[in-house]
Amino acid sequence: MSRTHVRRRLLAISMLALASGLAWVVPAGGVAASPTRPAQQRYVVRPGDTLWSIARGIQDGDPRALVDAIQAANGADPGALAPGQVLLIPAVG
């Protein structure tokens, strides 16, 4: 086996390993996943708001997970929301 053939084989194996490694790091969209925590939104409570209505306005579908996350992130009592109160809305995935 010639040196050139060995080098080409080694290069091909290295490129294959690199490509398969990048498949784990870069999602299908082509942008590398961020290791940082997603930013939280802030929401100012309006008269008549409930955790349920806030979650329904932010996310489509079943809001239960977001309601629980808002309550946990803020230590909010669902029955004691006050207009003007600022709530952190965590990203729920």
DSSP file (Angstrom, degrees, kcal/mol; ACC not computed):
  #  RESIDUE AA STRUCTURE BP1 BP2  ACC     N-H-->O    O-->H-N    N-H-->O    O-->H-N    TCO  KAPPA ALPHA  PHI   PSI    X-CA   Y-CA   Z-CA
    1    1 A M              0   0    0      0, 0.0     2,-0.1     0, 0.0     0, 0.0   0.000 360.0 360.0 360.0 133.3    0.0    0.0    0.0
    2    2 A S     >  -     0   0    0      1,-0.1     4,-2.0     4,-0.0     5,-0.2  -0.374 360.0-115.4 -82.2 162.5    1.4    3.4   -0.9
    3    3 A R  H  > S+     0   0    0      1,-0.2     4,-2.7     2,-0.2     5,-0.2   0.882 115.8  54.9 -62.1 -38.9    1.7    6.4    1.4
    4    4 A T  H  > S+     0   0    0      1,-0.2     4,-2.6     2,-0.2    -1,-0.2   0.911 107.4  49.6 -62.1 -42.7   -0.8    8.4   -0.7
    5    5 A H  H  > S+     0   0    0      2,-0.2     4,-2.2     1,-0.2    -1,-0.2   0.903 112.1  47.8 -63.8 -41.4   -3.4    5.6   -0.4
    6    6 A V  H  X S+     0   0    0     -4,-2.0     4,-2.7     2,-0.2    -2,-0.2   0.910 112.0  49.9 -66.0 -42.4   -2.9    5.4    3.4
    7    7 A R  H  X S+     0   0    0     -4,-2.7     4,-2.7     2,-0.2    -2,-0.2   0.912 110.9  48.9 -63.7 -42.3   -3.2    9.2    3.7
    8    8 A R  H  X S+     0   0    0     -4,-2.6     4,-2.5     2,-0.2    -1,-0.2   0.905 112.2  48.5 -64.2 -40.4   -6.3    9.3    1.7
    9    9 A R  H  X S+     0   0    0     -4,-2.2     4,-2.5     2,-0.2    -2,-0.2   0.928 112.7  47.9 -64.7 -44.5   -7.9    6.5    3.7
   10   10 A L  H  X S+     0   0    0     -4,-2.7     4,-2.4     1,-0.2    -2,-0.2   0.900 112.5  49.5 -62.3 -41.4   -6.9    8.3    7.0
   11   11 A L  H  X S+     0   0    0     -4,-2.7     4,-2.5     2,-0.2    -2,-0.2   0.912 111.0  49.4 -63.6 -43.0   -8.3   11.5    5.6
   12   12 A A  H  X S+     0   0    0     -4,-2.5     4,-2.1     2,-0.2    -2,-0.2   0.908 112.4  47.1 -64.1 -42.6  -11.6    9.8    4.6
   13   13 A I  H  X S+     0   0    0     -4,-2.5     4,-2.3     2,-0.2    -1,-0.2   0.898 112.6  50.0 -66.1 -40.4  -12.0    8.2    8.0
   14   14 A S  H  X S+     0   0    0     -4,-2.4     4,-2.4     2,-0.2    -2,-0.2   0.909 111.1  48.5 -64.2 -42.7  -11.2   11.5    9.8
   15   15 A M  H  X S+     0   0    0     -4,-2.5     4,-2.6     2,-0.2    -2,-0.2   0.890 111.2  50.5 -65.6 -39.0  -13.8   13.4    7.7
   16   16 A L  H  X S+     0   0    0     -4,-2.1     4,-2.3     2,-0.2    -2,-0.2   0.911 111.5  47.9 -64.5 -42.9  -16.4   10.7    8.3
   17   17 A A  H  X S+     0   0    0     -4,-2.3     4,-2.0     2,-0.2    -2,-0.2   0.901 112.9  48.7 -65.1 -40.9  -15.8   10.9   12.1
   18   18 A L  H  X S+     0   0    0     -4,-2.4     4,-2.3     2,-0.2    -2,-0.2   0.921 111.7  48.9 -64.3 -44.5  -16.0   14.7   12.0
   19   19 A A  H  X S+     0   0    0     -4,-2.6     4,-1.4     1,-0.2    -2,-0.2   0.901 112.6  47.1 -64.2 -41.1  -19.2   14.6   10.0
   20   20 A S  H  X S+     0   0    0     -4,-2.3     4,-0.7     1,-0.2    -1,-0.2   0.860 111.6  51.7 -70.7 -32.9  -20.8   12.1   12.4
   21   21 A G  H >X S+     0   0    0     -4,-2.0     4,-1.0     1,-0.2     3,-0.7   0.889 108.2  51.0 -67.6 -39.1  -19.7   14.1   15.4
   22   22 A L  H 3X S+     0   0    0     -4,-2.3     4,-3.3     1,-0.2    -1,-0.2   0.799  98.4  66.8 -68.3 -28.1  -21.2   17.3   14.0
   23   23 A A  H 3< S+     0   0    0     -4,-1.4    -1,-0.2     1,-0.2    -2,-0.2   0.815 103.5  46.3 -62.2 -28.3  -24.5   15.5   13.4
   24   24 A W  H << S+     0   0    0     -3,-0.7    -1,-0.2    -4,-0.7    -2,-0.2   0.783 118.9  40.3 -81.6 -28.7  -24.7   15.3   17.2
   25   25 A V  H  < S+     0   0    0     -4,-1.0     8,-1.3     1,-0.2    -2,-0.2   0.879 111.9  53.7 -88.9 -42.2  -23.8   18.9   17.8
   26   26 A V  S  < S-     0   0    0     -4,-3.3     6,-0.2     6,-0.2    -1,-0.2  -0.854  80.0-140.0-101.4 119.4  -25.6   20.7   15.0
   27   27 A P    >   -     0   0    0      0, 0.0     3,-2.2     0, 0.0    -2,-0.1  -0.113  37.0 -88.8 -69.3 174.7  -29.4   20.0   14.7
   28   28 A A  T 3  S+     0   0    0      1,-0.3    -2,-0.0     2,-0.1    -5,-0.0   0.762 123.2  67.3 -58.7 -27.7  -31.2   19.6   11.4
   29   29 A G  T 3  S-     0   0    0      2,-0.2    -1,-0.3     1,-0.1     3,-0.1   0.666 110.1-119.5 -69.2 -16.0  -31.8   23.3   11.1
   30   30 A G  S <  S+     0   0    0     -3,-2.2     2,-0.5     1,-0.3    -2,-0.1   0.458  77.2 112.3  93.9   2.0  -28.1   23.9   10.7
   31   31 A V  S    S-     0   0    0     -4,-0.0    -1,-0.3     3,-0.0    -2,-0.2  -0.920  72.0-113.4-111.0 131.9  -27.5   26.1   13.8
   32   32 A A        -     0   0    0     -2,-0.5    -6,-0.2    -6,-0.2     2,-0.1  -0.334  37.3-104.6 -63.2 141.2  -25.5   24.8   16.7
   33   33 A A        -     0   0    0     -8,-1.3    -1,-0.1     1,-0.1    -7,-0.0  -0.424  34.1-120.1 -67.0 138.1  -27.5   24.3   19.9
   34   34 A S        -     0   0    0      1,-0.1    -1,-0.1    -2,-0.1    -3,-0.0  -0.669  11.7-154.5 -82.8 128.1  -26.9   26.9   22.5
   35   35 A P  S    S+     0   0    0      0, 0.0    -1,-0.1     0, 0.0     2,-0.1   0.612  70.1  92.7 -76.9  -9.2  -25.5   25.6   25.7
   36   36 A T  S    S-     0   0    0      1,-0.1    -2,-0.1     3,-0.0     3,-0.1  -0.428  88.8 -97.5 -83.6 160.8  -27.0   28.6   27.6
   37   37 A R        -     0   0    0     -2,-0.1    -1,-0.1     1,-0.1     3,-0.1  -0.518  46.4-101.3 -74.7 139.5  -30.4   28.6   29.2
   38   38 A P        -     0   0    0      0, 0.0    53,-0.3     0, 0.0    -1,-0.1  -0.280  44.4 -99.7 -61.8 147.9  -33.2   30.1   27.1
   39   39 A A        -     0   0    0     51,-0.1     2,-0.3     1,-0.1    52,-0.0  -0.339  33.8-127.8 -68.0 147.1  -34.2   33.7   28.0
   40   40 A Q        -     0   0    0     50,-0.1     2,-0.2    -3,-0.1    -1,-0.1  -0.714  16.3-133.7 -94.0 146.8  -37.2   34.2   30.1
   41   41 A Q  E     -A   89   0A   0     48,-2.2    48,-3.2    -2,-0.3     2,-0.4  -0.594  13.6-134.6 -90.7 159.6  -40.0   36.5   29.2
   42   42 A R  E     -A   88   0A   0     46,-0.2     2,-0.4    -2,-0.2    46,-0.2  -0.934  18.4-168.7-113.4 142.3  -41.5   39.0   31.5
   43   43 A Y  E     -A   87   0A   0     44,-2.5    44,-3.3    -2,-0.4     2,-0.6  -0.997  14.2-144.7-132.9 130.4  -45.3   39.5   31.8
   44   44 A V  E     -A   86   0A   0     -2,-0.4    42,-0.2    42,-0.2     2,-0.1  -0.851  28.2-122.7 -95.8 122.7  -47.1   42.2   33.6
   45   45 A V        -     0   0    0     40,-3.2    39,-3.3    -2,-0.6    40,-0.1  -0.410  26.5-158.7 -68.1 134.0  -50.4   41.0   35.1
   46   46 A R    >   -     0   0    0     37,-0.2     3,-2.2    -2,-0.1    -1,-0.0  -0.718  37.3 -74.7-107.1 161.4  -53.5   42.8   34.0
   47   47 A P  T 3  S+     0   0    0      0, 0.0    -1,-0.1     0, 0.0    35,-0.1  -0.322 120.5  18.6 -56.7 132.2  -56.8   42.9   35.9
   48   48 A G  T 3  S+     0   0    0      1,-0.3     2,-0.1    33,-0.1    34,-0.0   0.348  90.6 141.3  89.2  -5.7  -58.7   39.6   35.5
   49   49 A D    <   -     0   0    0     -3,-2.2     2,-0.3     4,-0.1    -1,-0.3  -0.393  27.5-174.1 -69.6 145.9  -55.6   37.6   34.5
   50   50 A T     >  -     0   0    0     -2,-0.1     4,-2.4     1,-0.1     5,-0.2  -0.884  40.5-108.9-126.9 163.7  -55.1   34.1   35.8
   51   51 A L  H  > S+     0   0    0     -2,-0.3     4,-2.5    27,-0.3     5,-0.2   0.896 122.0  52.9 -58.7 -37.3  -52.1   31.8   35.3
   52   52 A W  H  > S+     0   0    0      2,-0.2     4,-2.6     1,-0.2    -1,-0.2   0.934 109.8  45.8 -64.1 -46.9  -54.2   29.7   33.0
   53   53 A S  H  > S+     0   0    0      2,-0.2     4,-1.7     1,-0.2    -1,-0.2   0.872 113.0  50.8 -67.2 -35.3  -55.2   32.7   30.8
   54   54 A I  H  X S+     0   0    0     -4,-2.4     4,-1.0     2,-0.2    -1,-0.2   0.944 112.3  46.2 -64.4 -47.4  -51.6   34.0   30.7
   55   55 A A  H >X S+     0   0    0     -4,-2.5     4,-2.5     1,-0.2     3,-0.5   0.897 110.9  52.6 -63.2 -41.1  -50.4   30.5   29.6
   56   56 A R  H 3< S+     0   0    0     -4,-2.6    -1,-0.2     1,-0.2    -2,-0.2   0.845 108.5  51.6 -64.2 -32.9  -53.1   30.2   27.0
   57   57 A G  H 3< S+     0   0    0     -4,-1.7    -1,-0.2    -5,-0.2    -2,-0.2   0.716 115.9  40.7 -75.0 -20.7  -52.1   33.6   25.5
   58   58 A I  H << S+     0   0    0     -4,-1.0     2,-0.4    -3,-0.5    -2,-0.2   0.814 119.8  31.3 -95.3 -36.2  -48.5   32.6   25.3
   59   59 A Q  S  < S-     0   0    0     -4,-2.5    -1,-0.2    -5,-0.2     2,-0.2  -0.960  70.3-130.0-133.2 141.3  -48.6   29.0   24.1
   60   60 A D  S    S+     0   0    0     -2,-0.4     2,-0.2    -3,-0.1    -3,-0.1  -0.493  73.6  20.0 -81.1 157.3  -51.0   27.0   21.9
   61   61 A G  S    S+     0   0    0     -2,-0.2    -2,-0.1    -5,-0.1     0, 0.0  -0.484 115.9   3.2  87.1-155.6  -52.3   23.7   23.0
   62   62 A D        -     0   0    0     -2,-0.2     3,-0.4     1,-0.1     4,-0.3  -0.548  57.5-167.8 -72.9 117.4  -52.4   22.4   26.6
   63   63 A P     >  +     0   0    0      0, 0.0     4,-2.7     0, 0.0     5,-0.2   0.442  59.4 101.1 -87.6   1.4  -51.2   25.1   29.0
   64   64 A R  H  > S+     0   0    0      1,-0.2     4,-2.4     2,-0.2     5,-0.2   0.884  81.5  48.9 -57.9 -42.7  -50.8   23.0   32.1
   65   65 A A  H  > S+     0   0    0     -3,-0.4     4,-2.2     1,-0.2    -1,-0.2   0.906 114.1  46.4 -63.7 -40.4  -47.1   22.6   31.9
   66   66 A L  H  > S+     0   0    0     -4,-0.3     4,-2.8     2,-0.2     5,-0.2   0.887 109.9  53.6 -70.2 -37.7  -46.6   26.3   31.4
   67   67 A V  H  X S+     0   0    0     -4,-2.7     4,-2.4     2,-0.2    -2,-0.2   0.942 111.6  45.8 -59.1 -47.1  -49.0   27.1   34.2
   68   68 A D  H  X S+     0   0    0     -4,-2.4     4,-2.5    -5,-0.2    -2,-0.2   0.897 113.0  50.1 -62.7 -40.5  -46.9   24.9   36.5
   69   69 A A  H  X S+     0   0    0     -4,-2.2     4,-2.6     2,-0.2    -2,-0.2   0.900 111.0  48.4 -66.9 -40.6  -43.6   26.4   35.3
   70   70 A I  H  X S+     0   0    0     -4,-2.8     4,-1.7     2,-0.2     6,-0.4   0.930 112.9  48.6 -63.4 -44.6  -44.8   30.0   35.8
   71   71 A Q  H  X>S+     0   0    0     -4,-2.4     4,-1.6    -5,-0.2     5,-1.0   0.913 114.7  44.7 -62.1 -43.5  -46.0   29.1   39.3
   72   72 A A  H  <5S+     0   0    0     -4,-2.5    -2,-0.2     1,-0.2    -1,-0.2   0.897 112.6  50.8 -68.5 -40.5  -42.7   27.4   40.2
   73   73 A A  H  <5S+     0   0    0     -4,-2.6    -1,-0.2     1,-0.2    -2,-0.2   0.796 124.2  28.1 -68.5 -28.0  -40.6   30.2   38.7
   74   74 A N  H  <5S-     0   0    0     -4,-1.7    -1,-0.2    -5,-0.2    -2,-0.2   0.530  94.8-127.5-111.1  -9.6  -42.4   32.9   40.5
   75   75 A G  T  <5 +     0   0    0     -4,-1.6     2,-0.2    -5,-0.2    -3,-0.2   0.844  51.6 175.0  61.1  31.7  -43.6   31.2   43.7
   76   76 A A      < -     0   0    0     -5,-1.0    -1,-0.2    -6,-0.4    -2,-0.1  -0.487  35.0-138.1 -79.7 137.7  -47.0   32.7   42.6
   77   77 A D    >   -     0   0    0     -2,-0.2     3,-2.4     1,-0.1    -1,-0.1  -0.855  16.4-142.6 -88.5 117.0  -50.2   31.9   44.4
   78   78 A P  G >  S+     0   0    0      0, 0.0     3,-0.5     0, 0.0   -27,-0.3   0.775  99.1  48.0 -55.6 -27.8  -52.7   31.4   41.6
   79   79 A G  G 3  S+     0   0    0      1,-0.2    -3,-0.0   -29,-0.1    -2,-0.0   0.474 107.1  57.2 -90.9  -1.3  -55.4   33.1   43.6
   80   80 A A  G <   +     0   0    0     -3,-2.4     2,-0.3     2,-0.1    -1,-0.2  -0.035  64.9 141.7-123.0  32.5  -53.3   36.1   44.6
   81   81 A L    <   -     0   0    0     -3,-0.5   -33,-0.1   -32,-0.1   -32,-0.0  -0.572  34.7-157.2 -73.1 136.2  -52.2   37.6   41.3
   82   82 A A    >   -     0   0    0     -2,-0.3     3,-2.4   -35,-0.1   -37,-0.3  -0.936  24.2-103.0-117.4 137.1  -52.2   41.4   41.5
   83   83 A P  T 3  S+     0   0    0      0, 0.0   -37,-0.2     0, 0.0     3,-0.1  -0.314 110.8  27.6 -54.7 135.6  -52.5   43.8   38.5
   84   84 A G  T 3  S+     0   0    0    -39,-3.3     2,-0.1     1,-0.4   -38,-0.1   0.201  87.1 135.3  94.0 -15.4  -49.0   45.3   37.8
   85   85 A Q    <   -     0   0    0     -3,-2.4   -40,-3.2   -40,-0.1     2,-0.5  -0.442  51.9-134.9 -65.6 138.2  -47.2   42.2   39.2
   86   86 A V  E     -A   44   0A   0    -42,-0.2     2,-0.4    -2,-0.1   -42,-0.2  -0.866  21.4-167.5-101.1 125.2  -44.4   41.1   37.0
   87   87 A L  E     -A   43   0A   0    -44,-3.3   -44,-2.5    -2,-0.5     2,-0.5  -0.897  18.8-132.0-111.2 140.6  -44.1   37.4   36.3
   88   88 A L  E     -A   42   0A   0     -2,-0.4   -46,-0.2   -46,-0.2   -15,-0.1  -0.799  18.1-153.7 -86.3 130.2  -41.2   35.6   34.7
   89   89 A I  E     -A   41   0A   0    -48,-3.2   -48,-2.2    -2,-0.5   -19,-0.1  -0.899  13.0-151.4-107.2 104.7  -42.4   33.2   32.0
   90   90 A P        -     0   0    0      0, 0.0     2,-0.4     0, 0.0   -50,-0.1  -0.367  23.9-102.5 -75.1 155.1  -39.9   30.4   31.6
   91   91 A A        -     0   0    0    -53,-0.3     2,-0.5    -2,-0.1   -51,-0.0  -0.634  36.9-161.6 -74.7 129.0  -39.3   28.6   28.3
   92   92 A V              0   0    0     -2,-0.4   -26,-0.1     1,-0.1   -27,-0.0  -0.966 360.0 360.0-116.2 125.6  -41.1   25.2   28.4
   93   93 A G              0   0    0     -2,-0.5    -1,-0.1     0, 0.0    -2,-0.0   0.429 360.0 360.0-113.7 360.0  -40.1   22.6   25.9
